[in-house]
Amino acid sequence: MPGPTNAGLLRRLAAILYDSLLILAIWMLSSLLLVATTGSEVTGVYFQLFLYLELALFYIYFWKARGQTLGMQTWKIQTLNQAGENLNLTQCCLRFFFATLSVLCLGAGFIWILFDRQRLAWHDRASGTRVIYLRHDSGRRGT
């Protein structure tokens, strides 16, 4: 039986779209709590850094704990290392860092999936990870 195939760009983007709705809700709640506790408007570079760290914690937590964010579960994809196992903390942090660079390069790191024979993004290659498509018959891998 052949191994799992790597997920394509559209499936990954769909999962990111789902996750972005959750992240926006988290940001709204944390911003509300900050305004309620400080009694003033929250803006500036420290606030942006705070939101970025929340984003990092969201992805790192789900990748480490389950190999999947909630959006990834919906679209039946999972992040694994090259050995087919769940990511360790270092791999999660590297993946998030390089995914940030992929986005900052106008998404070029993600678009690279269309040209890569293995369907790997820049951050997949840099962190030694991959995103697989979980077919209905394959079940969950890496657990």
Helices and strands as residue ranges (DSSP letters): H 9-38, H 45-65, H 70-74, E 77-81, H 89-104, H 108-111, G 112-114, H 122-127, E 129-133
